[in-house]
Amino acid sequence: MKVELNQFSEKHIPALCQLLNNENISKWLLQIPFPYTFQDAEFWINKCKENPEVKKDFAFAIETEGSLIGGIGLHIKSEHSAEVGYWLGEKHWGKGYMSEALKEITNYAINELTLVRITAHVFEGNIRSEKLLIKNGYEYEGFLKKSHKKGEIYFNTKLYAKEI
């Protein structure tokens, strides 16, 4: 099982619509609406193309055997740290793909971006994501009440981090 991290492009729009139009995924993601539409996918692809000179966001398509199976990215928070976010199509859960992608993006953050701290906010109740982070060397740092808001709903999150 090998994953590749590639740039998002228009070729990913149909798969984005298929994979992200799933409430079991969108409920754990702050900026993914449900239902997920073609217009949402187009907006995302265009956003991935913005501001190449002043990069604060690095978004990658997770592919295996040439097919999109998920997404992972970094949002630079300061000169030394970033927040990681990720999702995987439900039919690909439990196969080790996300663990491999998280290792790759963590190495990218350390080696290419020379960051020393990577954080992840996990919605309360997302046990799979917590296990993934722990398995990949991220440590639990704290519980944040009402730290994120999606629509009119506030979410508690757990903060995980990996320091280099």
C-alpha positions as CSV (number, residue, x, y, z in Angstrom):
1,M,0.0,0.0,0.0
2,K,1.6,3.2,-1.2
3,V,0.1,6.7,-1.2
4,E,1.2,9.7,-3.1
5,L,0.6,13.3,-2.1
6,N,-0.1,15.4,-5.2
7,Q,-1.5,18.8,-6.0
8,F,-5.2,19.1,-6.2
9,S,-6.5,19.8,-9.7
10,E,-9.7,19.8,-11.8
11,K,-9.3,16.1,-12.4
12,H,-10.2,15.6,-8.7
13,I,-13.6,17.3,-8.8
14,P,-15.7,14.2,-9.5
15,A,-13.9,12.2,-6.8
16,L,-14.1,15.1,-4.3
17,C,-17.9,15.2,-4.9
18,Q,-18.3,11.4,-4.5
19,L,-16.0,11.0,-1.4
20,L,-17.0,14.2,0.6
21,N,-20.7,14.0,0.0
22,N,-20.8,11.8,3.1
23,E,-22.0,12.9,6.5
24,N,-19.7,10.4,8.3
25,I,-16.8,12.4,7.0
26,S,-18.2,16.0,7.0
27,K,-19.3,15.8,10.6
28,W,-15.6,15.7,11.7
29,L,-14.4,18.5,9.4
30,L,-14.8,22.2,10.1
31,Q,-15.0,23.5,6.6
32,I,-16.6,20.7,4.7
33,P,-20.4,21.2,4.1
34,F,-23.0,18.5,3.8
35,P,-24.2,17.9,1.2
36,Y,-20.9,18.5,-0.7
37,T,-21.6,19.8,-4.2
38,F,-19.8,20.3,-7.5
39,Q,-19.6,24.0,-6.7
40,D,-17.9,23.2,-3.4
41,A,-15.3,21.1,-5.2
42,E,-14.7,23.8,-7.8
43,F,-14.3,26.4,-5.0
44,W,-11.7,24.1,-3.2
45,I,-9.7,23.5,-6.4
46,N,-9.5,27.3,-7.1
47,K,-8.6,28.0,-3.5
48,C,-5.7,25.6,-3.8
49,K,-4.3,27.7,-6.7
50,E,-4.3,31.0,-4.8
51,N,-1.2,33.0,-3.7
52,P,1.7,30.8,-4.8
53,E,4.3,33.3,-3.6
54,V,2.9,33.7,-0.1
55,K,2.2,30.1,0.9
56,K,0.4,29.6,4.2
57,D,-1.7,26.7,3.1
58,F,-0.4,23.5,1.6
59,A,-3.1,21.1,0.4
60,F,-2.4,17.7,-1.1
61,A,-4.6,15.1,-2.7
62,I,-4.0,11.6,-1.2
63,E,-3.9,9.2,-4.1
64,T,-3.3,5.5,-4.5
65,E,-2.9,3.8,-7.8
66,G,-3.8,7.1,-9.5
67,S,-7.1,7.5,-7.7
68,L,-8.1,10.2,-5.2
69,I,-8.8,8.7,-1.8
70,G,-8.5,11.7,0.6
71,G,-6.8,15.0,1.4
72,I,-4.3,16.3,3.8
73,G,-2.8,19.7,4.4
74,L,-0.9,22.1,6.5
75,H,-1.9,25.6,7.6
76,I,1.1,27.7,8.7
77,K,0.4,29.3,12.0
78,S,3.8,31.0,12.6
79,E,7.4,30.8,11.4
80,H,7.9,27.6,13.3
81,S,4.5,25.8,13.4
82,A,1.6,24.6,11.4
83,E,-1.7,22.9,11.9
84,V,-2.4,19.6,10.0
85,G,-5.8,18.6,8.8
86,Y,-6.9,15.5,6.9
87,W,-9.8,13.4,5.6
88,L,-10.1,10.0,3.9
89,G,-13.0,8.5,1.9
90,E,-14.9,6.1,4.1
91,K,-14.3,3.1,1.9
92,H,-10.6,3.6,2.5
93,W,-10.7,3.7,6.3
94,G,-8.8,1.2,8.4
95,K,-6.3,0.3,5.6
96,G,-3.3,2.4,6.8
97,Y,-3.5,5.0,4.1
98,M,-3.9,8.0,6.4
99,S,-1.1,6.9,8.6
100,E,1.2,6.8,5.6
101,A,0.0,10.2,4.4
102,L,0.4,11.7,7.9
103,K,4.0,10.5,8.0
104,E,4.7,12.0,4.6
105,I,3.2,15.4,5.4
106,T,4.9,15.5,8.8
107,N,8.3,14.8,7.1
108,Y,7.5,17.5,4.5
109,A,6.8,20.0,7.3
110,I,10.0,19.2,9.1
111,N,12.4,18.7,6.1
112,E,11.0,21.1,3.5
113,L,9.3,23.8,5.6
114,T,11.7,23.5,8.5
115,L,8.9,23.6,11.1
116,V,9.4,22.4,14.6
117,R,5.8,22.0,15.8
118,I,2.8,20.5,14.1
119,T,-0.6,20.6,15.8
120,A,-4.0,18.9,15.1
121,H,-7.4,19.8,16.5
122,V,-9.7,16.8,16.8
123,F,-13.4,17.2,17.4
124,E,-14.5,15.5,20.7
125,G,-15.6,12.0,19.9
126,N,-13.4,11.4,16.9
127,I,-11.5,8.5,18.4
128,R,-10.2,7.2,15.1
129,S,-8.4,10.5,14.5
130,E,-7.0,10.5,18.0
131,K,-5.6,7.0,17.6
132,L,-4.0,8.0,14.2
133,L,-2.2,10.9,15.8
134,I,-0.9,9.0,18.8
135,K,0.3,6.2,16.5
136,N,2.3,8.7,14.5
137,G,4.0,10.3,17.5
138,Y,1.6,13.2,18.2
139,E,1.0,13.9,21.9
140,Y,-2.2,15.0,23.6
141,E,-1.9,18.6,24.9
142,G,-5.3,19.5,26.1
143,F,-9.1,19.8,25.9
144,L,-10.5,23.0,24.4
145,K,-14.1,23.9,25.1
146,K,-16.1,25.4,22.3
147,S,-12.9,26.1,20.3
148,H,-14.5,25.6,16.9
149,K,-17.8,26.6,15.3
150,K,-19.4,25.0,12.3
151,G,-22.6,26.7,11.3
152,E,-24.4,27.4,14.5
153,I,-22.8,24.5,16.4
154,Y,-19.9,24.8,18.8
155,F,-17.4,22.0,19.1
156,N,-15.0,21.0,21.8
157,T,-11.7,19.8,20.5
158,K,-8.7,17.9,21.7
159,L,-5.3,19.4,20.8
160,Y,-2.5,17.1,19.7
161,A,1.0,18.2,18.7
162,K,4.3,16.8,17.5
163,E,7.4,18.7,18.3
164,I,10.7,18.2,16.5
